[in-house]
Amino acid sequence: MQTCHLKLFKLATLVMLALPTLVAAQSSANSPDWETLRPEKEQFSVQIPKGSTYEEASKVPYHRMELNTRFYVRKTEGGPIFAVVSLSGIKSNPAQYTEMQRVNSYVDAFKTLFLPKIRDKAGLTQLTYVRDRTLQGNPGREYRLTVGKLSGLAHVYATSRRFYAVVYLDTKKDETIQEQFLSSFVIPEKIQTATVATDQTPVRAEAPVPAEEISAAKQEAAKEAGDNQKAAEGGAATGGEGVVDPAKRAPISGGVLNGKALSLPSPEYPPVAKQAKASGAVAVKVLVDESGSVVTAQAVSGHQLLQAAAVAAARQARFSPTLLMGEPVKVSGVIVYNFGEPMN
């Protein structure tokens, strides 16, 4: 009897020792092998399990329009589905509809064009709104999605050029893999411009800012930040200790700062500019201190009659403090204002 108990004890010990190894092996087997998907003709990148397929771009009629569609899908028999749906063709037109109405139109197209590709013939499809989302300033939404026996989430976003739906579906819930996939999706930051109107010109959506103006302003701000950094490093070197005093730390380059402002007052339209019918984009180079206040502002492009008003408005902008290694730092960047053209 004692021998029997001893054998059972040894067997139980072996099982307990082997269990962690078996669990780890099972977890490793279930964990996908990830790769970065960054198509050449797209604006996004995402971490997706290896083996995804790409459906060649095609033009599809949709409500008197023609949409360009691209589908990037990774699925296995009875396993999870990872997908990125890329659509274009519904242009931004604030005079006729809002950005969220544009998102809604794309969501309807997404349901019509993509879901039939993964839906079981006998399964039902349900798309339920969860909440609004933004990614890099781009408007979007989160939906709970059910397709037959599959369920999961869909994150949708509309950039100035395209609409993206990032979809995860599975027969069983795996929040870790779902979050890893959905949170890895990256698109460019939306560049926002403040719009100014005269008393005769209603406030309207911003016109596109010339890329060369923004690029030149960003380059100048970045160059200045770089020069300041070199000067700070040089000063530290000559001091012999190689340590930069936080109070003398050079500003970092923040690029276009419109979308990062906590408060971005609109400029007043100068009467003299109104008489001259001056309009267009004005880029203002600013230096933001450690507390988020603008301490210097200088117009670097745009109509001369509009620059002073843009600079005055830029000085009133407020930002969240920027931290570098836990220390607040100055930020050099550009604020872009778009003055609407007077009607008279």
LOGUFI-305383 format. One line per field, with one value per residue (C-alpha): residue in three letters; x, y, z; residue number from 1. Coordinates in Angstrom, 1 decimal, padded with zeros to 4 digits, m for minus. Each point is the difference from the previous one (the first is absolute). Layout:
<sites>
residuo = [ala	...] .
east = [X	...] .
north = [Y	...] .
up = [Z	...] .
num = [NUM	...] .
</sites>
This chain:
<sites>
residuo = [met	gln	thr	cys	his	leu	lys	leu	phe	lys	leu	ala	thr	leu	val	met	leu	ala	leu	pro	thr	leu	val	ala	ala	gln	ser	ser	ala	asn	ser	pro	asp	trp	glu	thr	leu	arg	pro	glu	lys	glu	gln	phe	ser	val	gln	ile	pro	lys	gly	ser	thr	tyr	glu	glu	ala	ser	lys	val	pro	tyr	his	arg	met	glu	leu	asn	thr	arg	phe	tyr	val	arg	lys	thr	glu	gly	gly	pro	ile	phe	ala	val	val	ser	leu	ser	gly	ile	lys	ser	asn	pro	ala	gln	tyr	thr	glu	met	gln	arg	val	asn	ser	tyr	val	asp	ala	phe	lys	thr	leu	phe	leu	pro	lys	ile	arg	asp	lys	ala	gly	leu	thr	gln	leu	thr	tyr	val	arg	asp	arg	thr	leu	gln	gly	asn	pro	gly	arg	glu	tyr	arg	leu	thr	val	gly	lys	leu	ser	gly	leu	ala	his	val	tyr	ala	thr	ser	arg	arg	phe	tyr	ala	val	val	tyr	leu	asp	thr	lys	lys	asp	glu	thr	ile	gln	glu	gln	phe	leu	ser	ser	phe	val	ile	pro	glu	lys	ile	gln	thr	ala	thr	val	ala	thr	asp	gln	thr	pro	val	arg	ala	glu	ala	pro	val	pro	ala	glu	glu	ile	ser	ala	ala	lys	gln	glu	ala	ala	lys	glu	ala	gly	asp	asn	gln	lys	ala	ala	glu	gly	gly	ala	ala	thr	gly	gly	glu	gly	val	val	asp	pro	ala	lys	arg	ala	pro	ile	ser	gly	gly	val	leu	asn	gly	lys	ala	leu	ser	leu	pro	ser	pro	glu	tyr	pro	pro	val	ala	lys	gln	ala	lys	ala	ser	gly	ala	val	ala	val	lys	val	leu	val	asp	glu	ser	gly	ser	val	val	thr	ala	gln	ala	val	ser	gly	his	gln	leu	leu	gln	ala	ala	ala	val	ala	ala	ala	arg	gln	ala	arg	phe	ser	pro	thr	leu	leu	met	gly	glu	pro	val	lys	val	ser	gly	val	ile	val	tyr	asn	phe	gly	glu	pro	met	asn] .
east = [000.0	002.8	001.8	m003.2	m000.3	003.6	m000.5	m003.1	002.0	002.8	m002.5	m001.7	003.3	001.0	m003.3	000.4	003.5	m001.0	m003.2	001.7	002.0	m003.2	m001.8	002.9	000.1	m003.7	000.2	003.0	m002.0	m003.0	002.1	000.3	003.2	m000.3	001.3	m000.3	m002.4	000.8	m001.3	001.7	m003.1	m001.6	000.3	m000.1	002.1	m001.1	001.3	m001.8	000.7	002.1	m001.8	m002.4	m001.5	m000.6	m002.9	000.9	m001.3	m003.3	m002.6	m003.5	m003.2	m001.7	m002.9	000.7	003.7	003.0	002.0	003.6	000.3	002.9	m000.3	002.9	m001.1	001.6	m002.4	000.2	m002.7	m001.8	002.5	000.1	m000.4	002.3	m000.9	000.7	m002.5	001.1	m002.6	000.2	m002.4	m002.1	001.8	m000.1	m002.5	m000.8	m002.4	m002.3	000.6	002.0	003.0	m002.1	m002.6	002.8	001.1	m003.5	m000.2	003.3	m001.3	m003.0	002.3	002.1	m003.0	m001.1	003.3	002.1	m002.2	m001.5	003.6	000.3	m003.6	m001.3	m002.9	m002.2	001.4	m001.4	002.0	m000.3	001.9	m000.5	001.3	002.2	001.6	001.7	003.8	002.8	003.4	002.6	m002.8	m001.9	m003.7	m001.2	m002.2	000.1	m002.6	m000.8	m000.2	m001.7	000.2	m001.6	001.9	002.8	000.0	002.5	000.7	000.4	001.8	m000.7	001.7	m000.2	003.1	m000.1	000.7	m001.3	m002.3	001.4	m001.8	002.2	m001.8	000.6	m002.4	000.2	m002.3	001.5	001.0	003.8	000.3	003.8	000.4	m002.9	001.5	003.5	m001.4	m002.4	002.4	002.8	m001.8	001.6	m001.0	001.4	m000.8	m002.8	001.2	m002.6	000.0	m001.9	m002.4	m000.7	m003.0	m001.0	m003.4	m001.1	001.5	m001.6	002.4	000.7	002.2	003.7	001.4	003.0	003.2	002.8	002.3	003.1	m000.9	m000.5	003.2	002.1	m001.3	000.6	003.5	000.8	m001.4	001.9	003.2	m000.2	m000.7	003.0	002.3	m001.2	000.7	003.6	000.6	m001.2	002.2	002.9	m000.5	m000.2	003.2	002.0	m001.3	001.9	m002.8	m002.1	m003.3	m002.7	m001.8	m003.8	m000.6	002.3	m001.1	m000.6	m003.6	m001.1	m001.7	m003.7	m000.9	m003.5	m001.6	m003.6	m001.4	002.0	m001.4	m002.2	m001.2	000.4	m001.7	m000.9	001.7	m002.0	m000.3	001.8	m002.1	002.8	000.3	m003.7	000.2	002.8	m001.9	003.0	m000.4	001.8	002.2	002.4	002.6	001.3	003.1	m000.4	002.0	m002.1	001.5	000.0	m003.4	m001.7	000.0	001.2	002.9	001.1	m001.9	001.2	m001.9	002.1	m002.5	m003.3	m001.4	001.7	m003.3	m001.0	003.2	m000.4	m003.4	001.2	003.0	m002.3	m002.3	002.9	001.3	m003.4	000.2	000.4	001.5	000.5	003.6	002.3	002.1	003.4	001.3	m002.3	001.1	m002.1	001.6	m000.6	m001.5	000.7	m002.7	m002.4	m003.6	m001.9	m003.0	m002.2	m001.7	m003.2	m000.4	m002.2	m003.2	000.1] .
north = [000.0	002.3	m000.8	000.9	003.4	000.7	m000.7	002.3	002.7	m000.2	000.0	003.1	001.7	m000.7	001.4	003.2	000.5	m000.6	002.2	003.4	m001.3	m001.3	003.3	002.0	m002.2	000.3	003.8	000.1	m002.1	002.4	003.2	001.1	000.9	003.8	002.1	003.7	000.7	003.3	000.0	002.4	001.7	000.4	002.4	m002.6	m002.6	m002.8	m003.1	m003.1	m003.7	m001.3	m001.3	002.8	000.3	003.0	000.4	002.1	003.5	000.4	002.6	m000.8	001.9	001.3	002.4	001.9	000.1	m002.2	m001.2	m001.2	m003.1	m002.0	m002.9	m001.3	m003.2	m002.7	m002.9	m003.8	m002.7	000.3	002.6	003.7	002.5	003.1	002.5	003.6	001.4	003.0	002.1	003.4	002.0	001.9	003.3	002.4	002.8	002.0	002.2	m003.0	m002.4	m000.3	m002.3	m002.4	m000.2	m000.9	m002.7	m001.3	m000.3	m001.9	m002.3	m000.8	m000.8	m002.1	m002.1	m000.3	m000.8	m001.9	m002.0	m002.2	m001.2	m001.6	m000.7	m003.6	m000.4	m001.1	002.6	003.4	003.2	002.6	003.2	001.9	003.4	000.2	003.4	002.8	m000.3	002.1	m001.0	002.6	002.6	m002.0	m000.6	m003.6	m002.4	m003.4	m002.7	m003.3	m002.4	m003.4	m002.1	m003.4	m001.8	002.6	003.0	002.8	003.7	002.4	003.3	002.4	003.2	002.6	001.9	002.8	m002.6	m003.4	m001.9	m002.9	m002.8	m002.1	m003.3	m002.8	m003.0	m003.4	m002.7	000.4	003.1	000.8	003.6	m000.1	m000.8	002.2	003.0	m000.7	000.1	003.0	002.1	m000.5	001.8	003.3	002.8	003.5	002.8	002.3	003.5	002.5	003.6	002.8	001.9	003.7	001.7	003.6	001.3	m000.6	m003.5	m002.9	m002.3	m002.9	m003.1	000.6	000.0	m002.2	001.7	m000.1	m002.8	002.0	002.7	m002.4	m001.9	003.1	001.2	m003.4	m000.1	003.4	m000.9	m003.3	001.7	002.5	m002.7	m001.9	003.1	000.6	m003.6	000.2	003.2	m001.5	m003.1	002.2	002.0	m003.2	m001.3	003.2	m000.1	m003.3	m001.9	m001.0	000.7	002.4	002.1	m000.8	003.8	000.3	m003.1	000.7	m000.2	m003.1	000.2	m000.6	000.6	001.4	000.6	000.9	m003.4	000.0	003.2	000.1	003.5	001.5	003.3	001.2	003.2	003.2	000.9	003.4	002.7	000.9	m003.6	m000.2	003.0	m001.6	m003.3	m001.7	m003.8	m003.3	m001.9	001.7	m002.1	001.2	m001.4	m000.2	m000.9	m001.7	000.1	m002.7	001.0	m000.1	003.8	001.5	002.3	000.9	000.2	000.9	m000.2	m001.9	m000.1	001.4	003.4	002.9	001.7	m003.1	m000.9	002.4	m001.3	m003.6	000.7	001.7	m003.1	m002.4	001.7	m000.8	m003.7	m002.4	m003.6	m002.8	m000.1	m002.3	m002.4	m001.4	m002.7	001.3	003.6	002.8	001.4	002.8	m000.9	001.7	m000.3	001.6	001.1	000.4	002.4	000.1	003.3	m000.4	002.2	003.1	m000.1	003.7] .
up = [000.0	000.9	m003.3	m001.9	001.8	m000.8	m003.7	m000.1	001.8	m002.6	m002.8	001.4	000.4	m003.6	m001.3	002.1	m001.3	m003.6	000.1	m000.4	m003.0	m001.6	000.6	m001.4	m003.0	m000.6	000.4	m002.4	m002.5	000.2	m000.2	m003.6	m001.8	m000.6	m002.9	m000.9	m002.9	m001.7	m003.6	m002.4	m001.2	003.4	002.9	002.8	001.7	002.3	001.8	m001.5	000.2	m002.9	m003.0	m000.8	m003.5	m002.1	m002.3	m003.0	m000.1	m001.8	m000.8	001.3	m000.8	003.2	000.1	m003.2	001.0	m000.7	002.9	000.0	002.1	001.5	002.5	002.1	001.8	002.1	000.9	000.6	000.0	003.3	001.3	000.5	m002.8	m000.2	m002.7	m001.1	m002.5	m002.0	m001.9	m001.8	m002.2	002.5	000.0	003.0	m000.7	003.1	m002.0	m000.5	002.9	003.2	000.5	002.1	m002.7	m002.4	002.5	000.1	m003.8	m000.1	002.8	m002.1	m003.0	002.3	001.0	m003.6	m001.6	002.5	002.4	m002.7	m000.6	003.4	000.9	000.3	m002.3	003.0	002.3	001.0	000.1	002.7	000.3	003.3	000.8	003.1	000.2	m002.0	m000.5	m001.4	m001.2	m000.6	m000.2	m002.6	000.8	000.5	001.9	001.7	m000.8	001.5	m003.0	m000.2	m003.2	000.4	002.8	m000.1	002.2	000.8	m000.6	m003.0	000.3	m002.8	m001.0	m002.8	m001.1	m002.5	m002.8	001.2	002.3	002.0	002.0	002.2	000.8	002.5	000.2	001.7	001.2	003.5	001.9	000.1	001.2	000.0	m003.7	m000.9	001.9	m001.5	m003.5	000.3	002.0	m002.5	m002.8	m000.9	m002.4	m000.7	002.3	m001.2	m000.7	001.3	m000.9	001.8	m002.2	000.1	m001.5	m000.5	001.2	m003.6	m000.4	001.9	001.8	m002.3	000.0	m000.6	m003.5	m000.7	001.2	m002.7	001.0	m001.0	002.5	002.9	m001.0	m000.1	003.3	001.6	m001.4	001.4	003.4	000.1	m001.2	002.8	002.6	m001.4	000.2	003.5	001.0	m001.5	001.9	003.2	m000.5	m000.8	003.1	002.1	m001.6	000.7	003.6	000.4	001.6	m003.0	001.8	m001.4	002.6	m000.4	000.0	m003.0	m001.9	m003.7	m001.3	m001.8	m003.4	000.1	m003.7	m000.7	003.4	m000.9	001.0	003.3	001.4	003.1	m001.1	m003.5	m000.3	m003.6	m001.2	m000.7	m003.6	m000.4	m001.8	m002.3	m001.0	m000.6	m002.3	m001.9	m000.1	001.4	000.8	000.2	002.5	002.4	001.8	003.3	001.6	003.8	003.1	002.8	003.5	002.6	001.3	m003.5	m000.6	m003.3	000.8	m003.5	m003.3	m003.5	m003.3	m002.6	m002.9	m001.2	m001.1	001.7	001.0	001.9	001.8	003.0	000.8	m000.3	002.3	002.6	000.0	000.2	003.2	001.7	m000.8	002.9	000.0	002.5	001.4	m001.9	002.0	m001.1	002.4	002.6	m000.3	m001.6	m003.2	m002.4	m003.4	m003.4	m002.7	m002.4	000.3	m003.3	m000.4	m003.0	m000.8	m002.0	m003.0	000.5	m002.0	m000.9] .
num = [1	2	3	4	5	6	7	8	9	10	11	12	13	14	15	16	17	18	19	20	21	22	23	24	25	26	27	28	29	30	31	32	33	34	35	36	37	38	39	40	41	42	43	44	45	46	47	48	49	50	51	52	53	54	55	56	57	58	59	60	61	62	63	64	65	66	67	68	69	70	71	72	73	74	75	76	77	78	79	80	81	82	83	84	85	86	87	88	89	90	91	92	93	94	95	96	97	98	99	100	101	102	103	104	105	106	107	108	109	110	111	112	113	114	115	116	117	118	119	120	121	122	123	124	125	126	127	128	129	130	131	132	133	134	135	136	137	138	139	140	141	142	143	144	145	146	147	148	149	150	151	152	153	154	155	156	157	158	159	160	161	162	163	164	165	166	167	168	169	170	171	172	173	174	175	176	177	178	179	180	181	182	183	184	185	186	187	188	189	190	191	192	193	194	195	196	197	198	199	200	201	202	203	204	205	206	207	208	209	210	211	212	213	214	215	216	217	218	219	220	221	222	223	224	225	226	227	228	229	230	231	232	233	234	235	236	237	238	239	240	241	242	243	244	245	246	247	248	249	250	251	252	253	254	255	256	257	258	259	260	261	262	263	264	265	266	267	268	269	270	271	272	273	274	275	276	277	278	279	280	281	282	283	284	285	286	287	288	289	290	291	292	293	294	295	296	297	298	299	300	301	302	303	304	305	306	307	308	309	310	311	312	313	314	315	316	317	318	319	320	321	322	323	324	325	326	327	328	329	330	331	332	333	334	335	336	337	338	339	340	341	342	343	344] .
</sites>
